[in-house]
């Protein structure tokens, strides 16, 4: 993990398209502004995890479909 120090109103670049700006610092909380292209989803980690749990794994689906096709051929 890369750890960087920033002050309020300073930014961090990720690649050419993503800018993370420190908007506010209050006690132990930091508010971030994130500017990213529309096609790059940006979520809090707990939201991302919930989406992942709700979305079937494509590899798992393909593996299951392959097993089912193999069983029906035999």
N, C-alpha and C positions, 0 to 999 in steps of 0.2 A: 504494500500500500504506500503510495506517495502521500506525504503529509506536507502541506504548505501553510504558511502563515500569511494572512491578509488582514487589512484594516477595512473599516466601513468604506463603501464606494470603490473598492479595488476589485479586480476581476481575475478570473482564471480562464484560460482558453483550453478547450478540449478539441483537438483537430482544428479544422478551419471554420467550422460551423457552429460550435457550441460555446457559449459564453456564460460563465457562472459569476454573478456579482454579489458581493456581501452587501445586503441592503440595510440590515440593522443588527445590532448586538445588544441583548438585554440579559444581564446575568449569565446564566448558563445556556441561553438559547441564541441561536444565530438564524437570521432570516436571509434566505438566498433568493436571488432572482435568476432564473434560467432562461436563456434565449437560445432556442434550437429550431432547426427546420421542422415544419409540420409533420414530415414523415418519420421523425425520430420521437418515439413515445417517451415521455418523462413522467415518472410516477414516484411517490414515496415508496420505500421498500415494502411496507406492510400491504399497500395496495397492489404492488407488483406481485407479491407472493400470493395474494388472494386471486388475482387474475390467473396466475399460473396454475393454482389448484383447480380453478374452474374450467380451464382450457385443457382438453385432452392432449396428451403428448402424441405428436404426429408419428414418431418412430414406433411408439407402442401400438397405435392404431394400425399401422402398416404391418407390423409383426403379427398382430392378431388376425388381420385379414388374410395374410399369407398362410397362417396355420389353418384357418377355416377353409380356404381354397384347397389346400393340401388334403384335408380330411374329406372333402366332398369328392375329390378325384379318386380316392382309393376305393 
